[in-house]
C-alpha cells in the first residue's frame, strides 16, 4: 500500500490543498492523507515532503504576490527572498544576485517556468519574465537559494528561480486585473479564463493575456548621479554627487516604448499537458560616465554632440512550446516524457548604435528539447529517479529588427548548430523514521565542452516534531555562453566551465504553532567565468571562497503575518587567475576583503494585517547596510589614478565621495479592499522613504559603483475583477 501511496502523491500534484506541515512523515501517510498534501520537487527529482527538501527554498504564493504589490520579479523576489539583491547596469539589463554572487551577465542562475529552463544562452542568461508587471498568471515561485545543477542542469550555480504558472487543473479565479501607476508610470491589463472541455474534470484549457505600457519614472523623480565631476563631450559640466542635467531615459522605461506582453495558454487532457507562452519586454538604460566624458576620464570624441549618442537599451522576445505526457507503469513506477521548442531573440543597443556602419547587437536562438524521467519507488524506504535529455540548438539566427545577427564577441554571426546531452539521477533513502539521505548526480556535455559533473549529497534529520537539521554538499557547473564557446572553438582553444562547490547547514525550528525560525550557514568555493576587462571576453577570472549566515523568522496568525530575515555574507579569500582582470573584489589589489556590488548585511521585513474581512494593510522594508567592497573599488581606482593619469576611470570619483556605496532602504505600504462578490482593490505606495531623502532609495550601478540612480517614490492602484 505504501508504494501505491507514493505514486498517487506524485500524480496529485495539481490538487490545491494543504502544504506539507513540519511534522510530515511521507512514508507513514495513508492514501487519504496523501491526497491532502501538495508535493512539488523544486529541489529534488523524487517526491519529497516540504520539510525534507535538501535545500534552502523560499516559496512565494499567489497571495504573497498580491500583498506585495510588486511591479516586477525584481522587486517581488527582493521583498521575500533572504540574501537576494538586484542592481542596474549601464551596459546590460539589470542583474539579480544571490549570496554575494552577482555579475555582468545573469548566467549564474536559472530562470525556470513549469520545469522548462528559459535562460537566453547566447550572451546574457536569465532575461525574460523579470521586468514585467504582469504577474497575475503566476501561482507560485520557489527560489532555491544555492546550487541546483543536480536537478536543473548547467547554469544553476547561485540559485534557481522556479516559476509555476496557473494551469487548467490549478488556477486562481477567472477574471481581469487592471493596474495604474504614477510616479513610475505604467498601465496594464491582464485577463485569465479557464474552460472545461467536455464532461471530464481533467480536460480543459486555460488562457491568459497581459499587456502593459511602461513609461517609467522621469529623471526628476529618479535622477541619475555620477560620482566623478567633469564635462561632457558637448561641453556640459557635470558635478559629482549631483543629478546630471542632460537627457536620460525614464527609469525602467520600456525598450523602444514597446508594450510589455505576456500570453500563455495551457491545455490538459488527463496526463497530457501542453502550454504555449510568449513574452516581450526590456528597458532603456543610461550612459556610463566614461561614454560621454573625454580623455582621460572617458573615451568620447571631443565636440561630439548630445544628439550623436543613441540611448542604451536591451529588449527581448521569447516563444516557448512545452509538451509532456505521464505514463503510470505500475503501482510504484511512472515515466514522464517532456519535449518542446523555444525561440529567444535578444537585442542590445548602445550609445553608438545609430552611427554609420554599426549594427546593434542582436541575435536569436532556437532550442529543441526532449527529456525522459523514470521514477521508481522500489521499497517503502527507497525512491529513485533516472533520466536523460537531448537538446538541439541553433545559434546566430537573425531577429525581426535587423538584417543579420550581430554579436559583441563574434561580430557578424553566421548561423551554427550544436547538440547537448544530459544524464541525471537521484536516490532518496529514508534510513529510519527521522533520517533521510539524498544522493544525486548529473552529467552534461555538448560539442564544445567536456563532461560536466554536478553531484549532491544531503542528509535531512527530523530531530523532533519541531526540529529539522539539513546538511548539504553539492557542486554546480556552468559552461560558457554560446558566443564565447563558438569563439573558442574557432580559435582551437579549450572551453573551461565555471563551478561552485558548496557546503550548507540548515536548522529549522517550529518555535510555536504560529512562529518558525530557520538558520542557514553556507560556505562556497567558486571558480568563476566573468568579463576580463583586458580582453572584454568572458573568461576564467579567479577562484574565491566566501560564506555567510541567513536568519529567517516567520509569524502567522489568522489576522497577522510577519516575515523577517537578516543575511550576512563575507569574502574569505580570492585568487586572481593568471592574466585575469576582475571587479569581483579589490582584495587582490590590497584593498579590503569584501565582494564588490554586494551589501554584506541585508535586513528584510514584510507584514500583513487583516483589519477585518474586507480590509488588509501590508508593508515591506528592505535595508542594505552598505557596500564595503564597492568602497574598496573606489579607493583602488582613485589610488591608481594618482599613479597613472591614464588609468581606468570606471570607478573613479571625486575625492571623498562615497555617497553611492552607503546604506539604502526601500519601504512600501499597501491598503487592500476585498469586495464581497466581485474582486479586490489595492492601493500601494512604493519607496516611500524617498519622501524624506531620495538617497534612501538609491541603487548603485553594477561595476560602475560610483554612479547611482534612486528608485522613484510612486503609487499604484489595481483592481481585480472576478468573472
Helices and strands as residue ranges (DSSP letters): H 2-11, E 18-19, G 26-28, H 31-34, E 37-38, G 50-52, E 57-61, H 62-68, H 73-80, E 84-87, E 95-98, E 109-113, E 116-117, E 138-145, H 149-152, E 159-165, E 175-182, E 185-196, E 203-216, E 224-225, E 230-231, E 237-238, G 255-257, E 260-269, E 272-285, H 289-292, G 306-308, E 312-330, E 333-349, E 361-379, E 382-397, E 406-407, E 411-412, E 416-430, E 435-446, E 449-462, E 467-478, H 482-490, E 498-510, E 515-532, E 537-556, E 560-576, G 587-589, E 601-610, E 615-624, H 628-643, G 659-661, E 664-674, E 679-686, G 688-691, G 694-697, E 698-700, E 708-710, E 714-722
